[in-house]
Amino acid sequence: MAGLIQRTAEAIDDMWQSIWGGSSRLEKVVIAVFLVVTGLAIPVVPIVWLARIVAN
């Protein structure tokens, strides 16, 4: 079970880095505004933070 959680966290972290890490400032602003406007920032941001902690 711990291995599954670790792999899932690493996959979320990799996905987030591929989207966020290679984006320009304008793209990051657009993504952030989209998340806030759609209400996805509330569930998505804590999930990504937890996944990054577990993955590292």
N, CA, C and O atoms as a GROMACS GRO file, in nm:
protein
  224
    1MET      N    1   0.083  -0.120   0.000
    1MET     CA    2   0.000   0.000   0.000
    1MET      C    3   0.087   0.126   0.000
    1MET      O    4   0.057   0.223  -0.069
    2ALA      N    5   0.194   0.123   0.078
    2ALA     CA    6   0.283   0.240   0.083
    2ALA      C    7   0.347   0.264  -0.054
    2ALA      O    8   0.366   0.379  -0.094
    3GLY      N    9   0.379   0.156  -0.124
    3GLY     CA   10   0.437   0.170  -0.257
    3GLY      C   11   0.340   0.234  -0.356
    3GLY      O   12   0.380   0.315  -0.439
    4LEU      N   13   0.213   0.198  -0.345
    4LEU     CA   14   0.111   0.255  -0.432
    4LEU      C   15   0.095   0.404  -0.405
    4LEU      O   16   0.084   0.484  -0.497
    5ILE      N   17   0.094   0.441  -0.279
    5ILE     CA   18   0.083   0.582  -0.243
    5ILE      C   19   0.204   0.659  -0.294
    5ILE      O   20   0.190   0.770  -0.346
    6GLN      N   21   0.322   0.602  -0.278
    6GLN     CA   22   0.446   0.666  -0.324
    6GLN      C   23   0.443   0.686  -0.476
    6GLN      O   24   0.476   0.794  -0.525
    7ARG      N   25   0.405   0.582  -0.550
    7ARG     CA   26   0.400   0.592  -0.697
    7ARG      C   27   0.296   0.693  -0.743
    7ARG      O   28   0.319   0.769  -0.837
    8THR      N   29   0.181   0.695  -0.677
    8THR     CA   30   0.077   0.792  -0.711
    8THR      C   31   0.126   0.933  -0.684
    8THR      O   32   0.106   1.023  -0.766
    9ALA      N   33   0.190   0.954  -0.570
    9ALA     CA   34   0.243   1.086  -0.537
    9ALA      C   35   0.348   1.130  -0.637
    9ALA      O   36   0.352   1.246  -0.678
   10GLU      N   37   0.435   1.038  -0.677
   10GLU     CA   38   0.538   1.071  -0.776
   10GLU      C   39   0.475   1.106  -0.911
   10GLU      O   40   0.521   1.198  -0.979
   11ALA      N   41   0.370   1.035  -0.949
   11ALA     CA   42   0.302   1.064  -1.076
   11ALA      C   43   0.237   1.202  -1.072
   11ALA      O   44   0.244   1.276  -1.170
   12ILE      N   45   0.174   1.236  -0.961
   12ILE     CA   46   0.112   1.369  -0.948
   12ILE      C   47   0.220   1.475  -0.951
   12ILE      O   48   0.203   1.579  -1.016
   13ASP      N   49   0.330   1.452  -0.882
   13ASP     CA   50   0.439   1.548  -0.880
   13ASP      C   51   0.500   1.567  -1.019
   13ASP      O   52   0.526   1.680  -1.060
   14ASP      N   53   0.521   1.457  -1.090
   14ASP     CA   54   0.575   1.466  -1.227
   14ASP      C   55   0.481   1.543  -1.319
   14ASP      O   56   0.525   1.626  -1.398
   15MET      N   57   0.351   1.515  -1.307
   15MET     CA   58   0.253   1.585  -1.391
   15MET      C   59   0.252   1.734  -1.360
   15MET      O   60   0.251   1.818  -1.450
   16TRP      N   61   0.254   1.767  -1.231
   16TRP     CA   62   0.252   1.908  -1.190
   16TRP      C   63   0.377   1.980  -1.240
   16TRP      O   64   0.369   2.093  -1.288
   17GLN      N   65   0.493   1.914  -1.228
   17GLN     CA   66   0.618   1.975  -1.274
   17GLN      C   67   0.618   1.996  -1.425
   17GLN      O   68   0.671   2.096  -1.475
   18SER      N   69   0.560   1.901  -1.499
   18SER     CA   70   0.558   1.915  -1.645
   18SER      C   71   0.467   2.029  -1.688
   18SER      O   72   0.493   2.095  -1.788
   19ILE      N   73   0.360   2.052  -1.612
   19ILE     CA   74   0.268   2.162  -1.645
   19ILE      C   75   0.324   2.294  -1.593
   19ILE      O   76   0.331   2.392  -1.667
   20TRP      N   77   0.362   2.295  -1.467
   20TRP     CA   78   0.398   2.420  -1.400
   20TRP      C   79   0.543   2.461  -1.425
   20TRP      O   80   0.572   2.579  -1.444
   21GLY      N   81   0.634   2.364  -1.426
   21GLY     CA   82   0.776   2.394  -1.434
   21GLY      C   83   0.820   2.455  -1.566
   21GLY      O   84   0.909   2.540  -1.568
   22GLY      N   85   0.760   2.413  -1.676
   22GLY     CA   86   0.802   2.463  -1.805
   22GLY      C   87   0.717   2.576  -1.859
   22GLY      O   88   0.728   2.612  -1.976
   23SER      N   89   0.632   2.632  -1.776
   23SER     CA   90   0.539   2.735  -1.822
   23SER      C   91   0.598   2.874  -1.805
   23SER      O   92   0.677   2.900  -1.714
   24SER      N   93   0.557   2.962  -1.894
   24SER     CA   94   0.597   3.103  -1.881
   24SER      C   95   0.513   3.167  -1.771
   24SER      O   96   0.419   3.107  -1.721
   25ARG      N   97   0.548   3.288  -1.735
   25ARG     CA   98   0.474   3.359  -1.631
   25ARG      C   99   0.328   3.378  -1.672
   25ARG      O  100   0.239   3.361  -1.588
   26LEU      N  101   0.303   3.412  -1.798
   26LEU     CA  102   0.166   3.432  -1.846
   26LEU      C  103   0.086   3.302  -1.837
   26LEU      O  104  -0.030   3.302  -1.796
   27GLU      N  105   0.148   3.190  -1.876
   27GLU     CA  106   0.080   3.061  -1.868
   27GLU      C  107   0.047   3.026  -1.723
   27GLU      O  108  -0.060   2.973  -1.695
   28LYS      N  109   0.139   3.055  -1.632
   28LYS     CA  110   0.114   3.028  -1.490
   28LYS      C  111  -0.002   3.112  -1.438
   28LYS      O  112  -0.084   3.063  -1.360
   29VAL      N  113  -0.009   3.238  -1.480
   29VAL     CA  114  -0.120   3.325  -1.438
   29VAL      C  115  -0.252   3.271  -1.492
   29VAL      O  116  -0.352   3.266  -1.420
   30VAL      N  117  -0.253   3.230  -1.618
   30VAL     CA  118  -0.375   3.175  -1.678
   30VAL      C  119  -0.419   3.050  -1.604
   30VAL      O  120  -0.538   3.034  -1.575
   31ILE      N  121  -0.326   2.960  -1.573
   31ILE     CA  122  -0.358   2.838  -1.499
   31ILE      C  123  -0.413   2.872  -1.361
   31ILE      O  124  -0.514   2.817  -1.318
   32ALA      N  125  -0.346   2.963  -1.291
   32ALA     CA  126  -0.390   3.001  -1.156
   32ALA      C  127  -0.530   3.063  -1.159
   32ALA      O  128  -0.615   3.030  -1.076
   33VAL      N  129  -0.554   3.152  -1.255
   33VAL     CA  130  -0.687   3.216  -1.266
   33VAL      C  131  -0.793   3.110  -1.297
   33VAL      O  132  -0.902   3.112  -1.239
   34PHE      N  133  -0.761   3.019  -1.388
   34PHE     CA  134  -0.856   2.912  -1.421
   34PHE      C  135  -0.891   2.830  -1.297
   34PHE      O  136  -1.008   2.801  -1.273
   35LEU      N  137  -0.789   2.792  -1.219
   35LEU     CA  138  -0.814   2.712  -1.099
   35LEU      C  139  -0.900   2.787  -0.998
   35LEU      O  140  -0.989   2.729  -0.937
   36VAL      N  141  -0.873   2.916  -0.981
   36VAL     CA  142  -0.950   2.995  -0.885
   36VAL      C  143  -1.093   3.015  -0.934
   36VAL      O  144  -1.188   2.998  -0.857
   37VAL      N  145  -1.109   3.050  -1.061
   37VAL     CA  146  -1.244   3.077  -1.116
   37VAL      C  147  -1.331   2.951  -1.112
   37VAL      O  148  -1.449   2.959  -1.079
   38THR      N  149  -1.274   2.838  -1.145
   38THR     CA  150  -1.352   2.714  -1.146
   38THR      C  151  -1.368   2.653  -1.008
   38THR      O  152  -1.443   2.556  -0.991
   39GLY      N  153  -1.300   2.707  -0.910
   39GLY     CA  154  -1.308   2.652  -0.775
   39GLY      C  155  -1.221   2.530  -0.754
   39GLY      O  156  -1.228   2.465  -0.650
   40LEU      N  157  -1.138   2.499  -0.852
   40LEU     CA  158  -1.052   2.381  -0.840
   40LEU      C  159  -0.930   2.406  -0.754
   40LEU      O  160  -0.863   2.311  -0.712
   41ALA      N  161  -0.899   2.532  -0.727
   41ALA     CA  162  -0.779   2.562  -0.648
   41ALA      C  163  -0.792   2.504  -0.507
   41ALA      O  164  -0.692   2.462  -0.448
   42ILE      N  165  -0.913   2.502  -0.454
   42ILE     CA  166  -0.932   2.452  -0.317
   42ILE      C  167  -0.893   2.305  -0.305
   42ILE      O  168  -0.818   2.270  -0.214
   43PRO      N  169  -0.941   2.215  -0.395
   43PRO     CA  170  -0.898   2.075  -0.380
   43PRO      C  171  -0.764   2.042  -0.445
   43PRO      O  172  -0.694   1.954  -0.398
   44VAL      N  173  -0.728   2.112  -0.553
   44VAL     CA  174  -0.608   2.073  -0.630
   44VAL      C  175  -0.479   2.112  -0.559
   44VAL      O  176  -0.387   2.030  -0.550
   45VAL      N  177  -0.470   2.233  -0.508
   45VAL     CA  178  -0.345   2.281  -0.449
   45VAL      C  179  -0.302   2.196  -0.329
   45VAL      O  180  -0.186   2.156  -0.324
   46PRO      N  181  -0.390   2.169  -0.232
   46PRO     CA  182  -0.344   2.084  -0.120
   46PRO      C  183  -0.305   1.942  -0.164
   46PRO      O  184  -0.212   1.884  -0.107
   47ILE      N  185  -0.374   1.887  -0.263
   47ILE     CA  186  -0.340   1.753  -0.311
   47ILE      C  187  -0.200   1.754  -0.372
   47ILE      O  188  -0.121   1.662  -0.348
   48VAL      N  189  -0.169   1.857  -0.449
   48VAL     CA  190  -0.037   1.867  -0.511
   48VAL      C  191   0.070   1.886  -0.405
   48VAL      O  192   0.176   1.824  -0.412
   49TRP      N  193   0.043   1.971  -0.306
   49TRP     CA  194   0.142   1.991  -0.198
   49TRP      C  195   0.170   1.861  -0.125
   49TRP      O  196   0.285   1.827  -0.101
   50LEU      N  197   0.064   1.787  -0.089
   50LEU     CA  198   0.083   1.660  -0.020
   50LEU      C  199   0.158   1.560  -0.109
   50LEU      O  200   0.246   1.488  -0.061
   51ALA      N  201   0.124   1.556  -0.237
   51ALA     CA  202   0.193   1.464  -0.328
   51ALA      C  203   0.340   1.498  -0.338
   51ALA      O  204   0.425   1.409  -0.342
   52ARG      N  205   0.373   1.626  -0.343
   52ARG     CA  206   0.514   1.666  -0.352
   52ARG      C  207   0.589   1.626  -0.226
   52ARG      O  208   0.704   1.584  -0.233
   53ILE      N  209   0.525   1.639  -0.110
   53ILE     CA  210   0.589   1.600   0.016
   53ILE      C  211   0.614   1.449   0.017
   53ILE      O  212   0.723   1.404   0.053
   54VAL      N  213   0.514   1.372  -0.022
   54VAL     CA  214   0.527   1.226  -0.021
   54VAL      C  215   0.629   1.181  -0.126
   54VAL      O  216   0.709   1.091  -0.100
   55ALA      N  217   0.626   1.243  -0.244
   55ALA     CA  218   0.718   1.203  -0.351
   55ALA      C  219   0.863   1.232  -0.317
   55ALA      O  220   0.953   1.158  -0.357
   56ASN      N  221   0.886   1.338  -0.242
   56ASN     CA  222   1.023   1.373  -0.208
   56ASN      C  223   1.056   1.316  -0.072
   56ASN      O  224   1.167   1.334  -0.022
   0.00000   0.00000   0.00000
